[in-house]
């Protein structure tokens, strides 16, 4: 379960850094930077995947406890 917490933190870090830079540069110049948008999307996919993984393992843990 420790890997899942690292994956969640890493994905949040990617989304905050590259999403923040994307917003700042969009407001400042009005240009859309595809590289930053793609990394933000990858971080979002990792975040959703880690949440699904966490929920799946919690349900399996509840079944084993019963």
C-alpha angles and dihedrals in degrees: 000000000000092000090057092057091050090049091051092049093046092050092048090049091052092048094047097046101041096031090051092048090047092054094044093050092043092053093042100046106010092233126128113227109207096196093059092044091052093051090048088052091049090051090050092051090049090050094051090045092052091050091051090047091050093049092047093051092046090054091048090050091052091051092051092048093055 
